[in-house]
Amino acid sequence: MSRIVQYSSYGGPEVLDIVEVDEPHAGHGQVRVAVRAAGLNAFDFKVRQDPQYVPSHSLPSKQGNEFAGVIDEIGDGVEGIEPGLEVLGWTSFGAQADYVVVPASHVAPKPAALDWATAGGIGLVGNTANRATIAVDPKPGDTVLVSAAAGGVGLFACQFAMLDGATVIGTASERHHDALRRMGIIPVTYGVGLVDRLRVAAPQGITAVIDNAGQESVEAAIELGVDPSRINSIVWAEGAERYGISTVGGGGKTAENLAQLAELVAEGRLVMPIAATYPLSEVRQAYEHLETRHLLGKVVLTVP
Ligand SMILES: NC(=O)c1ccc[n+]([C@@H]2O[C@H](COP(=O)([O-])OP(=O)(O)OC[C@H]3O[C@@H](n4cnc5c(N)ncnc54)[C@H](OP(=O)(O)O)[C@@H]3O)[C@@H](O)[C@H]2O)c1
């Protein structure tokens, strides 16, 4: 048998159950992964709380889109992958389980230096942050504003922009300012008065924005004269119509990109703090923690 996280009605973490199902098996072109860690994302609870968030979504639903684990079964037609290989990868609903079955093209080798929790938690935010950063094309000389800088997407976006040579200002609550400073990010508190604080933090002017929080930081950037073609938001889609900003988010995942991200983290060139880990059996508590929305980095389920 295999445990999966499942819900049969929309709602908060209380609707989540651990359900025993028959073990899945790898079919043609697929691999089975014995999961060791599975990351939590805001997407998971937005879908679970709002039946309209993904109109095609139906119940009962499994949960979780990213995982790390050990390949223990190989389907017909899969070459170049052996049982025992440690991987990280992605799926669509169902990563929070003892086993996942995915196309062989949805996994990348896990570098030995990467711990399980980190490997299971970097994929979705890393891909999103990478694409959002590319959308505004930071360069040396740029000052880039990153909102929700202490979140998973924000932390990676800050670091991608810094690797591109930009100066980075990140919005966060004060509890996270020291951590951001240690990473080379200039912290600024979000909320009322944001524009004035940004003027003080960046007297040279802000030239690009990677928004992960919504309207407030986009409006602030517009007020400060940032060119809308250099503003990207992954949460405020209305900004595209109102100001002509871009709204590039996740998607277009490839195993090659995931492998590159994993290597960068394993080498220490990118860092992703793990705010907390919970065993799979405590999935409700894990989401209660995540849904406070004020964490530094990622929450990850560990399996078994
Ligand atoms: N479009 C896409 O493809 C896509 C992909 C991935 C994520 N997303 C969305 O992007 C957002 C960020 O995701 P995430 O996983 O990085 O983290 P998250 O868990 O949604 O965000 C956590 C961070 O948000 C910050 N925050 C909370 N309220 C804020 C506010 N009013 N203004 C600015 N920051 C605030 C918190 O900072 P403090 O703790 O410092 O308060 C915390 O560090 C989520 O809404 C998620 O759904 C979209």
The ligand as an SDF file (V2000), in Angstrom:
LIG
                    3D

 48 52  0  0  0  0  0  0  0  0999 V2000
    2.1390   32.6980  -11.2710 N   0  0  0  0  0  0  0  0  0  0  0  0
    2.8920   31.6760  -10.9350 C   0  0  0  0  0  0  0  0  0  0  0  0
    3.2800   30.8700  -11.7840 O   0  0  0  0  0  0  0  0  0  0  0  0
    3.3220   31.4820   -9.5070 C   0  0  0  0  0  0  0  0  0  0  0  0
    4.2750   30.5110   -9.1860 C   0  0  0  0  0  0  0  0  0  0  0  0
    4.6960   30.3870   -7.8620 C   0  0  0  0  0  0  0  0  0  0  0  0
    4.1490   31.1980   -6.8820 C   0  0  0  0  0  0  0  0  0  0  0  0
    3.1930   32.0930   -7.2090 N   0  0  0  0  0  0  0  0  0  0  0  0
    2.6040   32.9800   -6.1830 C   0  0  0  0  0  0  0  0  0  0  0  0
    3.6390   33.8400   -5.7620 O   0  0  0  0  0  0  0  0  0  0  0  0
    3.4560   34.2060   -4.3990 C   0  0  0  0  0  0  0  0  0  0  0  0
    4.7630   33.9700   -3.6390 C   0  0  0  0  0  0  0  0  0  0  0  0
    4.9470   32.6040   -3.4730 O   0  0  0  0  0  0  0  0  0  0  0  0
    6.0590   32.0130   -2.4880 P   0  0  0  0  0  0  0  0  0  0  0  0
    5.9570   30.5600   -2.6060 O   0  0  0  0  0  0  0  0  0  0  0  0
    7.3360   32.6870   -2.7200 O   0  0  0  0  0  0  0  0  0  0  0  0
    5.7320   32.4500   -1.0220 O   0  0  0  0  0  0  0  0  0  0  0  0
    4.4800   32.6910   -0.0910 P   0  0  0  0  0  0  0  0  0  0  0  0
    4.4740   31.6530    0.9370 O   0  0  0  0  0  0  0  0  0  0  0  0
    3.2400   32.8700   -0.8450 O   0  0  0  0  0  0  0  0  0  0  0  0
    4.9470   34.0830    0.4600 O   0  0  0  0  0  0  0  0  0  0  0  0
    5.6520   34.1830    1.6210 C   0  0  0  0  0  0  0  0  0  0  0  0
    6.2020   35.5700    1.7400 C   0  0  0  0  0  0  0  0  0  0  0  0
    5.2290   36.5650    1.4180 O   0  0  0  0  0  0  0  0  0  0  0  0
    5.5700   37.7130    2.1700 C   0  0  0  0  0  0  0  0  0  0  0  0
    4.3940   38.5600    2.3250 N   0  0  0  0  0  0  0  0  0  0  0  0
    3.2650   38.2810    3.0210 C   0  0  0  0  0  0  0  0  0  0  0  0
    2.4080   39.3180    2.9130 N   0  0  0  0  0  0  0  0  0  0  0  0
    3.0310   40.2690    2.1450 C   0  0  0  0  0  0  0  0  0  0  0  0
    2.6640   41.5560    1.6550 C   0  0  0  0  0  0  0  0  0  0  0  0
    1.4840   42.0990    1.9610 N   0  0  0  0  0  0  0  0  0  0  0  0
    3.5440   42.2270    0.8820 N   0  0  0  0  0  0  0  0  0  0  0  0
    4.7560   41.7010    0.5740 C   0  0  0  0  0  0  0  0  0  0  0  0
    5.1560   40.4730    0.9930 N   0  0  0  0  0  0  0  0  0  0  0  0
    4.2920   39.7740    1.7650 C   0  0  0  0  0  0  0  0  0  0  0  0
    6.0610   37.1930    3.4740 C   0  0  0  0  0  0  0  0  0  0  0  0
    7.0580   38.0520    3.9290 O   0  0  0  0  0  0  0  0  0  0  0  0
    7.2420   38.3880    5.4910 P   0  0  0  0  0  0  0  0  0  0  0  0
    7.2910   37.0630    6.1910 O   0  0  0  0  0  0  0  0  0  0  0  0
    8.5360   39.1000    5.5050 O   0  0  0  0  0  0  0  0  0  0  0  0
    6.0390   39.1830    5.8930 O   0  0  0  0  0  0  0  0  0  0  0  0
    6.6200   35.7970    3.1580 C   0  0  0  0  0  0  0  0  0  0  0  0
    8.0010   35.7070    3.2080 O   0  0  0  0  0  0  0  0  0  0  0  0
    2.2550   33.3710   -3.9110 C   0  0  0  0  0  0  0  0  0  0  0  0
    1.1070   34.1740   -3.9520 O   0  0  0  0  0  0  0  0  0  0  0  0
    2.1610   32.2510   -4.9340 C   0  0  0  0  0  0  0  0  0  0  0  0
    0.8650   31.7310   -5.0570 O   0  0  0  0  0  0  0  0  0  0  0  0
    2.7670   32.2760   -8.5030 C   0  0  0  0  0  0  0  0  0  0  0  0
  1  2  1  0
  2  3  2  0
  2  4  1  0
  4  5  1  0
  4 48  2  0
  5  6  2  0
  6  7  1  0
  7  8  2  0
  8  9  1  0
  8 48  1  0
  9 10  1  0
  9 46  1  0
 10 11  1  0
 11 12  1  0
 11 44  1  0
 12 13  1  0
 13 14  1  0
 14 15  2  0
 14 16  1  0
 14 17  1  0
 17 18  1  0
 18 19  2  0
 18 20  1  0
 18 21  1  0
 21 22  1  0
 22 23  1  0
 23 24  1  0
 23 42  1  0
 24 25  1  0
 25 26  1  0
 25 36  1  0
 26 27  1  0
 26 35  1  0
 27 28  2  0
 28 29  1  0
 29 30  1  0
 29 35  2  0
 30 31  1  0
 30 32  2  0
 32 33  1  0
 33 34  2  0
 34 35  1  0
 36 37  1  0
 36 42  1  0
 37 38  1  0
 38 39  2  0
 38 40  1  0
 38 41  1  0
 42 43  1  0
 44 45  1  0
 44 46  1  0
 46 47  1  0
M  CHG  2   8   1  16  -1
M  END
$$$$
